[in-house]
Amino acid sequence: MEKTPINASQLRMLFKKRKTYCQLSDDQLIHLYKDRASTSIIGELYKRYAHLVMGVSMKYLKNKFDAEDITMVVFEKLPQRIAVNDITYFKSWLYMVAKNECLMLLRKKGNITVELTQELASTDSFDEKQTEEVQFELLDVAIGQLNIEQRECIKLFYIERKSYQEVSSLLNLDIKKVKSAIQNGKRNLKINLEKRNEFKSII
């Protein structure tokens, strides 16, 4: 049986819906989904945060194929989780959900203890007090996506508070290269985080 083609009016309505979803905040999308379960809303959340879940998964699993699988699992479970949980800080909550899925997989493979998994298993009751911790973990994920030279220079200079000279000695790099790597790394990090709305300003 041939499918009935979508007419111009239906196309305009579909475009309008997608445009509307793009303009809504995470909180508005979550509330809307609770009232009107729609795969388009989940699709918009996937568009916004698939990179985040993938980054978290790579951080913990160190394996692209496992990370891709966990990313799909997280978003497959997302409709049910949204329906039954009171979510205040979606991005932070999603981070913890993804982290927990990774830990559960590592536990299944025998790579972490049962106690650690149980301690971190209650991610659905995400607390505001965890927001700062999650932001730093998000930053750590983003730093990990820089090239090796920029990543190491940024970590040593900003996180470990090393001087230019110390960074130069530790990495066996010319000071000019160190300064360039820090400047470029900081710029790339700022662009990526602001693009994803994870931080308005960093470092």
C-alpha positions as a Markdown table, in Angstrom:
| # | Residue | x | y | z |
|---|---|---|---|---|
| 1 | Met | 0.0 | 0.0 | 0.0 |
| 2 | Glu | 1.4 | 3.4 | -1.0 |
| 3 | Lys | 1.8 | 6.0 | 1.8 |
| 4 | Thr | -0.3 | 9.1 | 1.5 |
| 5 | Pro | 2.1 | 12.0 | 0.8 |
| 6 | Ile | 2.4 | 14.8 | 3.4 |
| 7 | Asn | 0.7 | 17.9 | 2.1 |
| 8 | Ala | 2.0 | 21.5 | 2.4 |
| 9 | Ser | -0.2 | 22.2 | 5.4 |
| 10 | Gln | 1.1 | 19.2 | 7.3 |
| 11 | Leu | 4.7 | 20.1 | 6.5 |
| 12 | Arg | 4.1 | 23.6 | 7.9 |
| 13 | Met | 2.6 | 22.2 | 11.1 |
| 14 | Leu | 5.5 | 19.8 | 11.5 |
| 15 | Phe | 8.1 | 22.5 | 11.0 |
| 16 | Lys | 6.2 | 24.8 | 13.4 |
| 17 | Lys | 6.2 | 22.1 | 16.1 |
| 18 | Arg | 9.9 | 21.4 | 15.7 |
| 19 | Lys | 10.7 | 25.1 | 15.8 |
| 20 | Thr | 8.6 | 25.5 | 18.9 |
| 21 | Tyr | 10.4 | 22.6 | 20.7 |
| 22 | Cys | 13.8 | 24.2 | 19.8 |
| 23 | Gln | 12.7 | 27.4 | 21.5 |
| 24 | Leu | 11.6 | 25.7 | 24.7 |
| 25 | Ser | 13.9 | 25.3 | 27.8 |
| 26 | Asp | 14.7 | 21.9 | 29.2 |
| 27 | Asp | 12.2 | 22.4 | 32.0 |
| 28 | Gln | 9.5 | 23.4 | 29.6 |
| 29 | Leu | 10.1 | 20.3 | 27.5 |
| 30 | Ile | 10.0 | 18.0 | 30.5 |
| 31 | His | 6.7 | 19.5 | 31.7 |
| 32 | Leu | 5.3 | 19.3 | 28.2 |
| 33 | Tyr | 6.3 | 15.7 | 27.8 |
| 34 | Lys | 4.5 | 14.8 | 31.0 |
| 35 | Asp | 1.3 | 16.3 | 29.6 |
| 36 | Arg | 1.8 | 15.2 | 26.0 |
| 37 | Ala | 4.2 | 12.3 | 25.5 |
| 38 | Ser | 5.8 | 12.9 | 22.2 |
| 39 | Thr | 8.7 | 11.2 | 20.4 |
| 40 | Ser | 9.6 | 14.7 | 19.0 |
| 41 | Ile | 10.3 | 16.0 | 22.5 |
| 42 | Ile | 12.6 | 13.1 | 23.2 |
| 43 | Gly | 14.2 | 13.7 | 19.8 |
| 44 | Glu | 14.9 | 17.3 | 20.8 |
| 45 | Leu | 16.4 | 16.2 | 24.1 |
| 46 | Tyr | 18.6 | 13.7 | 22.2 |
| 47 | Lys | 19.7 | 16.5 | 19.8 |
| 48 | Arg | 20.7 | 18.6 | 22.8 |
| 49 | Tyr | 22.4 | 16.0 | 25.0 |
| 50 | Ala | 23.4 | 12.9 | 23.1 |
| 51 | His | 27.0 | 14.4 | 23.0 |
| 52 | Leu | 26.9 | 14.8 | 26.8 |
| 53 | Val | 25.8 | 11.2 | 27.4 |
| 54 | Met | 28.4 | 10.0 | 24.9 |
| 55 | Gly | 31.1 | 12.0 | 26.6 |
| 56 | Val | 30.2 | 10.7 | 30.0 |
| 57 | Ser | 30.1 | 7.1 | 28.7 |
| 58 | Met | 33.5 | 7.5 | 27.1 |
| 59 | Lys | 35.0 | 8.9 | 30.3 |
| 60 | Tyr | 33.9 | 5.9 | 32.3 |
| 61 | Leu | 33.9 | 3.0 | 29.8 |
| 62 | Lys | 36.9 | 4.0 | 27.6 |
| 63 | Asn | 35.3 | 2.1 | 24.8 |
| 64 | Lys | 33.5 | 3.7 | 21.9 |
| 65 | Phe | 31.2 | 0.8 | 21.2 |
| 66 | Asp | 30.1 | 0.4 | 24.8 |
| 67 | Ala | 29.7 | 4.2 | 25.0 |
| 68 | Glu | 27.4 | 4.2 | 22.0 |
| 69 | Asp | 25.3 | 1.4 | 23.4 |
| 70 | Ile | 24.9 | 3.1 | 26.8 |
| 71 | Thr | 23.9 | 6.3 | 25.0 |
| 72 | Met | 21.1 | 4.5 | 23.2 |
| 73 | Val | 20.1 | 2.8 | 26.4 |
| 74 | Val | 19.8 | 6.1 | 28.3 |
| 75 | Phe | 17.6 | 7.6 | 25.6 |
| 76 | Glu | 15.5 | 4.5 | 25.2 |
| 77 | Lys | 14.7 | 4.6 | 28.9 |
| 78 | Leu | 14.3 | 8.4 | 29.0 |
| 79 | Pro | 10.5 | 8.5 | 28.2 |
| 80 | Gln | 9.7 | 6.2 | 31.2 |
| 81 | Arg | 12.1 | 8.0 | 33.5 |
| 82 | Ile | 10.6 | 11.4 | 32.7 |
| 83 | Ala | 7.1 | 10.1 | 33.3 |
| 84 | Val | 7.8 | 8.8 | 36.8 |
| 85 | Asn | 10.4 | 11.2 | 38.1 |
| 86 | Asp | 10.2 | 14.8 | 39.4 |
| 87 | Ile | 13.1 | 16.3 | 37.5 |
| 88 | Thr | 14.3 | 19.8 | 38.4 |
| 89 | Tyr | 17.8 | 20.1 | 36.9 |
| 90 | Phe | 17.5 | 18.0 | 33.7 |
| 91 | Lys | 21.1 | 18.3 | 32.4 |
| 92 | Ser | 22.6 | 17.4 | 35.8 |
| 93 | Trp | 20.1 | 14.6 | 36.3 |
| 94 | Leu | 20.8 | 13.2 | 32.9 |
| 95 | Tyr | 24.5 | 13.2 | 33.6 |
| 96 | Met | 24.0 | 11.2 | 36.8 |
| 97 | Val | 21.7 | 8.8 | 35.0 |
| 98 | Ala | 24.3 | 8.2 | 32.3 |
| 99 | Lys | 27.0 | 7.8 | 34.9 |
| 100 | Asn | 25.0 | 5.3 | 36.8 |
| 101 | Glu | 24.3 | 3.3 | 33.6 |
| 102 | Cys | 28.0 | 3.2 | 33.0 |
| 103 | Leu | 28.7 | 2.0 | 36.5 |
| 104 | Met | 26.1 | -0.7 | 36.3 |
| 105 | Leu | 27.7 | -2.0 | 33.1 |
| 106 | Leu | 31.2 | -1.9 | 34.7 |
| 107 | Arg | 29.8 | -3.8 | 37.7 |
| 108 | Lys | 28.3 | -6.4 | 35.3 |
| 109 | Lys | 31.7 | -6.8 | 33.8 |
| 110 | Gly | 33.2 | -7.1 | 37.3 |
| 111 | Asn | 35.2 | -3.9 | 37.0 |
| 112 | Ile | 33.8 | -2.1 | 40.1 |
| 113 | Thr | 32.5 | -3.1 | 43.5 |
| 114 | Val | 28.9 | -3.8 | 44.4 |
| 115 | Glu | 29.1 | -1.2 | 47.2 |
| 116 | Leu | 30.1 | 1.6 | 44.8 |
| 117 | Thr | 27.3 | 0.8 | 42.4 |
| 118 | Gln | 24.7 | 0.8 | 45.2 |
| 119 | Glu | 26.0 | 4.1 | 46.5 |
| 120 | Leu | 25.5 | 5.8 | 43.2 |
| 121 | Ala | 22.4 | 3.9 | 42.1 |
| 122 | Ser | 19.8 | 6.4 | 43.4 |
| 123 | Thr | 20.3 | 8.9 | 40.5 |
| 124 | Asp | 16.5 | 9.5 | 40.0 |
| 125 | Ser | 16.4 | 11.6 | 43.2 |
| 126 | Phe | 18.9 | 14.1 | 42.0 |
| 127 | Asp | 19.6 | 16.8 | 44.6 |
| 128 | Glu | 20.4 | 20.5 | 44.0 |
| 129 | Lys | 23.4 | 20.1 | 46.2 |
| 130 | Gln | 25.0 | 17.9 | 43.6 |
| 131 | Thr | 24.8 | 20.6 | 40.9 |
| 132 | Glu | 28.3 | 22.0 | 41.5 |
| 133 | Glu | 29.9 | 18.5 | 41.5 |
| 134 | Val | 28.2 | 17.6 | 38.2 |
| 135 | Gln | 29.2 | 20.9 | 36.6 |
| 136 | Phe | 32.9 | 20.1 | 37.4 |
| 137 | Glu | 32.4 | 16.6 | 36.0 |
| 138 | Leu | 30.9 | 18.1 | 32.8 |
| 139 | Leu | 33.9 | 20.4 | 32.6 |
| 140 | Asp | 36.2 | 17.4 | 33.0 |
| 141 | Val | 34.4 | 15.6 | 30.2 |
| 142 | Ala | 34.7 | 18.7 | 27.9 |
| 143 | Ile | 38.4 | 19.0 | 28.7 |
| 144 | Gly | 38.9 | 15.4 | 27.8 |
| 145 | Gln | 37.6 | 16.2 | 24.3 |
| 146 | Leu | 40.5 | 18.7 | 23.6 |
| 147 | Asn | 43.6 | 17.5 | 21.8 |
| 148 | Ile | 46.3 | 15.9 | 24.0 |
| 149 | Glu | 48.5 | 19.0 | 24.1 |
| 150 | Gln | 45.7 | 21.4 | 25.0 |
| 151 | Arg | 44.2 | 19.0 | 27.5 |
| 152 | Glu | 47.4 | 18.4 | 29.4 |
| 153 | Cys | 48.3 | 22.1 | 29.5 |
| 154 | Ile | 44.8 | 23.2 | 30.6 |
| 155 | Lys | 44.8 | 20.6 | 33.4 |
| 156 | Leu | 48.2 | 21.4 | 34.7 |
| 157 | Phe | 47.8 | 25.2 | 34.5 |
| 158 | Tyr | 44.2 | 25.7 | 35.7 |
| 159 | Ile | 43.4 | 22.6 | 37.7 |
| 160 | Glu | 46.8 | 21.8 | 39.3 |
| 161 | Arg | 47.8 | 25.5 | 39.3 |
| 162 | Lys | 51.3 | 25.0 | 37.8 |
| 163 | Ser | 53.2 | 27.9 | 36.3 |
| 164 | Tyr | 54.1 | 28.2 | 32.6 |
| 165 | Gln | 57.6 | 27.1 | 33.4 |
| 166 | Glu | 56.4 | 24.1 | 35.4 |
| 167 | Val | 54.0 | 23.0 | 32.6 |
| 168 | Ser | 56.8 | 23.5 | 30.1 |
| 169 | Ser | 59.2 | 21.3 | 32.1 |
| 170 | Leu | 56.6 | 18.6 | 32.9 |
| 171 | Leu | 55.5 | 18.3 | 29.3 |
| 172 | Asn | 58.8 | 19.0 | 27.7 |
| 173 | Leu | 57.3 | 21.8 | 25.6 |
| 174 | Asp | 58.6 | 25.3 | 24.7 |
| 175 | Ile | 56.9 | 27.9 | 26.9 |
| 176 | Lys | 55.5 | 29.6 | 23.7 |
| 177 | Lys | 53.8 | 26.3 | 22.8 |
| 178 | Val | 52.5 | 26.0 | 26.3 |
| 179 | Lys | 51.0 | 29.5 | 26.2 |
| 180 | Ser | 49.5 | 28.8 | 22.8 |
| 181 | Ala | 48.0 | 25.5 | 23.8 |
| 182 | Ile | 46.5 | 27.0 | 26.9 |
| 183 | Gln | 45.0 | 30.0 | 24.9 |
| 184 | Asn | 43.7 | 27.7 | 22.1 |
| 185 | Gly | 42.4 | 25.1 | 24.6 |
| 186 | Lys | 40.6 | 27.7 | 26.7 |
| 187 | Arg | 39.0 | 29.2 | 23.5 |
| 188 | Asn | 37.9 | 25.8 | 22.2 |
| 189 | Leu | 36.6 | 24.8 | 25.6 |
| 190 | Lys | 34.6 | 28.1 | 26.0 |
| 191 | Ile | 33.1 | 27.7 | 22.5 |
| 192 | Asn | 32.1 | 24.1 | 23.1 |
| 193 | Leu | 30.6 | 24.7 | 26.5 |
| 194 | Glu | 28.7 | 27.8 | 25.6 |
| 195 | Lys | 27.4 | 26.1 | 22.4 |
| 196 | Arg | 26.0 | 23.4 | 24.6 |
| 197 | Asn | 24.8 | 25.9 | 27.3 |
| 198 | Glu | 26.7 | 23.9 | 30.0 |
| 199 | Phe | 28.5 | 27.0 | 31.3 |
| 200 | Lys | 28.2 | 30.7 | 30.4 |
| 201 | Ser | 31.8 | 31.3 | 31.4 |
| 202 | Ile | 34.7 | 29.2 | 32.5 |
| 203 | Ile | 38.3 | 29.5 | 33.7 |
